[in-house]
Amino acid sequence: ERVPSSDIENYSEIDKKAATIYSLMNKGYSYAPKEIISNLNDTEYAKVIESDIKGITGGLKWERYYPYGDVLKDVFGKVSTIPKEKLEEYKKKGYNTNDLVGTSYLELQYEDYLKGKNDLYKVNNDNTLKLIEQGSSGNDLYLSIDINLQLKLEDTIRENILKAKKYKNTDYLSEAYSIVSNPSTGEILAMSGQMLNNDTWKNVNTNLITKSYTVGSVVKGASIAVGYKYGVIDIGTKMRDGCIKLYNVPIKCSYKSLGTLNDLTAIAKSSNYYQFKIAIGITNNEYKYNMKLKTTKEDFDKYRNIYNEYGLGTLTNIDLPNEKLGIIGSNYSSDLLLNLAIGQYDTYTPIELMQYTNTLASGGIKRTPLLMNKILNEHKKILLENKFEQVGKVSIDDVYSNRIREAMNLATKSGTARNYINSKYNPAGKTGTSETFIDTNNDGKMDTKTTSIQYIGFAPYDNPEFSIIVIIPNIYEVKEYDFSKVYITRPISQTISNFFFENK
């Protein structure tokens, strides 16, 4: 750029190539190898080496190979030259200034294992180089991903979004997310985020750990645990479903009158009223029509502490850098406490929802979701492996944890979660519907009310080996006189659970 164009016009093609090569020869330290050209074919490589030019050597450069193209490519991460701000750190580890390193996600997480080993040369007095140690490729990272299940999940999500888009009032439906896991180990078997934009599909798998959503009634497994924990309810506690009216707060009800409920049927039929009564109970008050209910941060903490124990509202520590937390509300009021109890206040990422589901499935035992299964060196020796260790346990008695699983099993037989997983696999599950808002004209204001839907499930409920979460944001716009409903969580869960059990 500093050379006048009038000068460049006088250079021949040979001159230009010579200037380029000379520039590359002068990059970095004088004693370090300089890469002049790469990706040569065999004939080109032989021609250069056989020319026997003093100081010119050749060799292999190790690169990542992705046998399934773009599948999970964003989760694998990127490899590039060392970022300037980390140059000194990497040099202390023995890296050259022009080495390639993992800069995001799995590539960054396991860089110390995945990095190859450079050829080692001795610099002679005449500046020639003598090879004294041959380089090698990096170690092999084996993932827990079942590639056939992964491909099936991606195709299934796309197929069902396209089907849903044929219905009216689905203008804002453009994305869907799902994760499949082994709840007894925390291993991620498949994970997919798909986005449709102007008839073009885009993998948005990293949204599974960085974007959060209002998830609705799927949290009721944890919120009823709050009732058990603080003695507001116990096994068999009955109440008749109805509506709650607090002072200065609009009336709040279940989606329909559900009759007399106990702790099992409250989950199976997804009663909001039952959860509202628990929320009022933890404030040490009894419900009275139009009562003034004073709430404190401590009341919210009672919920959030239990939610955290399950995996909601806290980082899962999945082996992917850049994991983000959902939004934890900072305001406290009676209305918001009731909303928190039914999943309509704080937001959670899909990976948080997966850890929560696995904790429910495991009877309150919490494990870290991981993609790494093992890492082997060139001699197939295990250098690192997933130990499937327990990282926490929910602070309620096992009898209550089993009761929650029983309630979710009942939901698949006579409740809201029927037919999401084939009954022959003895599943448990919970559905969720949430009110959401989007900015439709990019002015920074949430101007349109939408509905999002969710599903969590596992099977068999008493000895689970399969778990799934599905999140469909903004599936349709809420309109006063339009009651159309489009649910695609069920066919996604049906298809993937059948595929898993038929091919395990």
Summary of the structure (lengths in Angstrom):
residues: 504
radius of gyration: 28.6
end to end distance: 60.2
largest distance: 94.1
contacts: 1588
relative contact order: 0.13
helix: 34%
strand: 22%
